[in-house]
Amino acid sequence: MSEPENIDVLIIGGGINGCGIFRDLSAQGVDCVLIERDDFCSGASAASSRLMHGGLKYLETGEFGLVREALVERNRLLANAPHYVSPLPTILPLRSHFSGIWPSVKRFFRFKAKMIDRGSLITRAGLLVYDTYGRRHKSMPFHRILNRKALQKLVTGMDSDIIAAGLYYEGQLTHAERLGLELLLDGEKLNPGSRAINHAHVIGTQGDCVTYQQGDSIQTVRPRIIVNAAGAWIDAVNHELGIKTALMGGSKGSHIIVEHRALYKALNGHMIYFGTADGRVNLCYPFMGRVLIGSTDIPVEDPDTARCDTQEVSYMLGTMREVFPDVDISEEHVRYRFCGVRPLPRADGDIGLVTRDHSIAEFTFGPSTPVLCLIGGKWTTFRSFSAEAAWRILAHLGKPRRTKTEDMAIGGGQDFPRNPADRTRWINRVADVSGLPAGRVGTLLRRYGTTAERIAMTCTEETMLRSLPDYSSEELGELCRSERVGTLADLLLRRTLIAMLGRLTAEVIEETAGIAAAALGWSNRRRVLEAVSVPLGEPAAYRQIDDAVTFKAHG
Ligand SMILES: Cc1cc2nc3c(=O)[nH]c(=O)nc-3n(C[C@H](O)[C@H](O)[C@H](O)COP(=O)(O)OP(=O)(O)OC[C@H]3O[C@@H](n4cnc5c(N)ncnc54)[C@H](O)[C@@H]3O)c2cc1C
């Protein structure tokens, strides 16, 4: 064993909760090491519906505190991450005025109740509470109830049984994986004594020390505190630390991305948040020229086995036909599918009724090292959950809180030009200094927020890809060098939306593997191995979002 390095906090797991606590503690001057066994935000944090929302449906289960907290956090994200989080007008279709009252009462008391339609009375009450909780920061307009005629003007082709709709606002997160990474990079900037490492895993423990390995490098640390932020794998990580727990009971959730021009057009920029015939709540919304449809909620014992299977794809397509009966949608429109495991606390009964709130469980590793397990939580509430955990850790360490994170801008959200005039000025200035055309700088701004300026400066003479003419070799090379790209999948699935938007082809993989190899000094053998390990076709042995399937190559 190498000489142990004394550190304040070891964080195991680099999903959004690990990333959030890393930034918060680093901002307080706490030295953290975060290790993630795969890539950052490759677990549940890559597989969410990407809504920054209060969770209207949690009002039904009486989780008012969670909804209030999430709405406040949603508003903060709109302010702190304006490059990736934006308002999403949402339609809640109604098939009756009075239905849903009795099932709502039952669900409130956590009894199983099938609820296909909430009815306008229940919906009005829910939206009123929602708006009241979310009105701080005044970031979203108030809700409205639309009659059929008004609805028809906004969204066309909805089932004729839908007599009215609620119109309200959620937040939409486009680049979830990038936002998580930005928190880590910000954390390292705030405290150079902190570091976040992907593709690293624990290989042993001894006394109060933990040994981990990344590639050929083996390190031993002696943390004063351990944070277990391994999501659905919390019990497995505890086991590695010699702690027996049965805290987690995950549920898998899948989504698909479809390319369907008529559906995209019908949505007209709106999300539809609808009750399904089997009593669940599903959604679909326009996602960067495609449509995102989700989700499922199926209990799983082993998170490593979770896959988005063909039955789930059929189910999700079927729910779309319930809402848009005339839209001809089938498997051939699917460009991408993904799946993740919600890290829910273990509980008996209907998985849909298990709390989506977060909690912290504390154990001891070795003689006396506290282990804090971060259980559950929404993507939306990562900041408040991190702050809560950070307070506890600071108390353990006897350190004061130096700064709050409520108003801390994230990554490329710093100094982001918020209105069209400021954006034009920003784009023209960066176009001037980099020599790139303004249109290209605009694309980079949309992809990377204000980090685009640094990227633009590395692209002053750029070569666009043959297989993806809107990306340049210099742009992707810079991402590889500066954003902890460890595998080709990191680049294609998480640093960019290339895979998610169904743009993976054999040519794209071949060309980008060459760029990554040049940027990261991979051998020819490694380049070939990386290229073949990116899934193109039916998945075999990959896990989680790496199971991405491009059913039909785009373009
Ligand atoms: C289908 C679905 C839809 C959702 N929709 C939304 C939504 O719209 N809005 C919202 O706010 N929330 C949503 N959520 C919830 C949200 O995505 C999760 O609660 C959140 O991402 C959990 O983050 P986490 O960091 O705890 O877990 P994860 O993101 O799973 O991170 C845990 C990490 O630990 C790593 N790990 C595991 N074992 C080890 C080990 N031994 N060593 C090192 N690392 C390890 C994993 O690789 C993983 O990256 C959704 C979740 C799902 C699954």
The ligand as a Tripos MOL2 file, in Angstrom:
@<TRIPOS>MOLECULE
LIG
   53    58     1     0     0
SMALL
NO_CHARGES

@<TRIPOS>ATOM
      1 C1        -36.4080    7.3370  -15.2250 C.3       1 LIG1
      2 C2        -36.0420    8.4610  -14.3090 C.ar      1 LIG1
      3 C3        -36.6390    9.7050  -14.4840 C.ar      1 LIG1
      4 C4        -36.2990   10.7550  -13.6350 C.ar      1 LIG1
      5 N1        -36.7840   11.9970  -13.9060 N.ar      1 LIG1
      6 C5        -36.4060   13.0380  -13.1520 C.ar      1 LIG1
      7 C6        -36.7770   14.3530  -13.5130 C.ar      1 LIG1
      8 O1        -37.4010   14.5900  -14.5570 O.2       1 LIG1
      9 N2        -36.4080   15.3640  -12.6980 N.ar      1 LIG1
     10 C7        -35.6990   15.1530  -11.5590 C.ar      1 LIG1
     11 O2        -35.4410   16.1150  -10.8560 O.2       1 LIG1
     12 N3        -35.2770   13.9190  -11.2110 N.ar      1 LIG1
     13 C8        -35.5970   12.8610  -11.9860 C.ar      1 LIG1
     14 N4        -35.1570   11.6050  -11.6930 N.ar      1 LIG1
     15 C9        -34.4100   11.3890  -10.4480 C.3       1 LIG1
     16 C10       -32.9400   11.7210  -10.5830 C.3       1 LIG1
     17 O3        -32.4480   11.4510  -11.8680 O.3       1 LIG1
     18 C11       -32.1450   10.9040   -9.5760 C.3       1 LIG1
     19 O4        -32.7520   10.9510   -8.3300 O.3       1 LIG1
     20 C12       -30.7370   11.4340   -9.4310 C.3       1 LIG1
     21 O5        -30.1210   11.4730  -10.6880 O.3       1 LIG1
     22 C13       -29.9520   10.5410   -8.4860 C.3       1 LIG1
     23 O6        -28.6230   10.9560   -8.4810 O.3       1 LIG1
     24 P1        -27.5270   10.1540   -7.6800 P.3       1 LIG1
     25 O7        -26.2730   10.9270   -7.8010 O.co2     1 LIG1
     26 O8        -28.0050    9.8600   -6.3080 O.co2     1 LIG1
     27 O9        -27.4410    8.7300   -8.4080 O.3       1 LIG1
     28 P2        -26.7130    8.3130   -9.7700 P.3       1 LIG1
     29 O10       -26.8470    9.3330  -10.8120 O.co2     1 LIG1
     30 O11       -27.1600    6.9430  -10.1070 O.co2     1 LIG1
     31 O12       -25.1820    8.3010   -9.3670 O.3       1 LIG1
     32 C14       -24.5850    7.2700   -8.6440 C.3       1 LIG1
     33 C15       -23.2090    7.0540   -9.2300 C.3       1 LIG1
     34 O13       -22.4600    6.1860   -8.3960 O.3       1 LIG1
     35 C16       -21.6040    5.4360   -9.2290 C.3       1 LIG1
     36 N5        -21.1320    4.2550   -8.5200 N.ar      1 LIG1
     37 C17       -21.8100    3.1240   -8.2350 C.ar      1 LIG1
     38 N6        -21.0150    2.2640   -7.5860 N.ar      1 LIG1
     39 C18       -19.8100    2.8560   -7.4490 C.ar      1 LIG1
     40 C19       -18.5730    2.4600   -6.8660 C.ar      1 LIG1
     41 N7        -18.4200    1.2670   -6.3000 N.pl3     1 LIG1
     42 N8        -17.5340    3.3140   -6.9090 N.ar      1 LIG1
     43 C20       -17.6710    4.5370   -7.5090 C.ar      1 LIG1
     44 N9        -18.8160    4.9530   -8.0770 N.ar      1 LIG1
     45 C21       -19.8770    4.1320   -8.0400 C.ar      1 LIG1
     46 C22       -22.4780    5.1030  -10.4280 C.3       1 LIG1
     47 O14       -21.7020    4.7510  -11.5560 O.3       1 LIG1
     48 C23       -23.2520    6.3920  -10.6050 C.3       1 LIG1
     49 O15       -22.6400    7.2530  -11.5480 O.3       1 LIG1
     50 C24       -35.4110   10.5430  -12.5560 C.ar      1 LIG1
     51 C25       -34.7930    9.2990  -12.4040 C.ar      1 LIG1
     52 C26       -35.0730    8.2790  -13.2990 C.ar      1 LIG1
     53 C27       -34.3300    6.9880  -13.1830 C.3       1 LIG1
@<TRIPOS>BOND
     1     1     2 1
     2     2     3 ar
     3     2    52 ar
     4     3     4 ar
     5     4     5 ar
     6     4    50 ar
     7     5     6 ar
     8     6     7 ar
     9     6    13 1
    10     7     8 2
    11     7     9 ar
    12     9    10 ar
    13    10    11 2
    14    10    12 ar
    15    12    13 ar
    16    13    14 ar
    17    14    15 1
    18    14    50 ar
    19    15    16 1
    20    16    17 1
    21    16    18 1
    22    18    19 1
    23    18    20 1
    24    20    21 1
    25    20    22 1
    26    22    23 1
    27    23    24 1
    28    24    25 2
    29    24    26 1
    30    24    27 1
    31    27    28 1
    32    28    29 2
    33    28    30 1
    34    28    31 1
    35    31    32 1
    36    32    33 1
    37    33    34 1
    38    33    48 1
    39    34    35 1
    40    35    36 1
    41    35    46 1
    42    36    37 ar
    43    36    45 ar
    44    37    38 ar
    45    38    39 ar
    46    39    40 ar
    47    39    45 ar
    48    40    41 1
    49    40    42 ar
    50    42    43 ar
    51    43    44 ar
    52    44    45 ar
    53    46    47 1
    54    46    48 1
    55    48    49 1
    56    50    51 ar
    57    51    52 ar
    58    52    53 1
@<TRIPOS>SUBSTRUCTURE
     1 LIG1         1 GROUP 0 **** ****
